[in-house]
Amino acid sequence: MGKRILIVDDAAFMRMMIKNIVSKHGYEVVGEAENGAIAVELYKEFRPDLVTMDITMPEMDGVEGVKNIRQFDPEAKIIMCSAMGQQAMVMEAIQAGAKDFIVKPFQQDRILQAIERVLARS
């Protein structure tokens, strides 16, 4: 069975882009969220194998989202998605427990590489 992924980004087109890439490579997208608060709820509901988490979002940003998900599940595997110039927030997210990060504009190979690498670590 394909690994299950939750995609979190406030931009619908970004979620669609990631969804298209991961779906055609055998991953199942179990949910999509437009902010960290919804991401936490969906994580609890679906228990995905991996989360792609945007950093800048309204209501609850990605760093807070990571902290909340990791409080619920310390084993959660989360990859941050950041724009250029968000290094400080990326570092904060990594310290909060994110496993990797990818930078926009996304390259398909980089997304898949990050997902495979994070899922390979148990």
KAMOHU-V496556 format. One record per pair of residues at least 24 apart in sequence whose C-alpha atoms are under 6 Angstrom apart, sorted by the first residue. I is the first residue (numbers start at 0). GAP is how many residues later the second one is. D is the distance in Angstrom with one decimal. If there is no record, write none. Layout:
BEGIN
I/GAP/D, I/GAP/D
END
This chain:
BEGIN
1/24/5.6, 1/25/5.0, 1/26/6.0, 2/24/5.2, 3/24/4.8, 3/25/5.8, 3/44/5.0, 3/45/5.1, 4/24/4.8, 4/25/5.8, 4/43/5.3, 4/44/5.9, 4/45/4.9, 4/46/5.6, 5/24/5.8, 5/25/4.9, 5/26/5.8, 5/45/4.7, 6/25/4.8, 6/44/5.9, 6/45/5.0, 7/24/5.7, 7/25/4.7, 7/26/5.7, 7/44/5.9, 7/45/4.8, 7/46/5.9, 8/25/5.0, 8/45/4.9, 9/24/4.0, 9/25/5.9, 9/47/5.6, 34/25/5.8, 35/24/4.7, 35/25/5.5, 35/26/5.7, 35/29/4.4, 39/29/5.6, 49/27/5.0, 49/28/5.8, 50/27/4.7, 51/26/5.9, 51/27/4.8, 51/28/5.9, 52/27/4.8, 52/28/5.7, 53/26/5.8, 53/27/4.6, 54/27/5.7, 62/30/4.9, 66/29/5.7
END
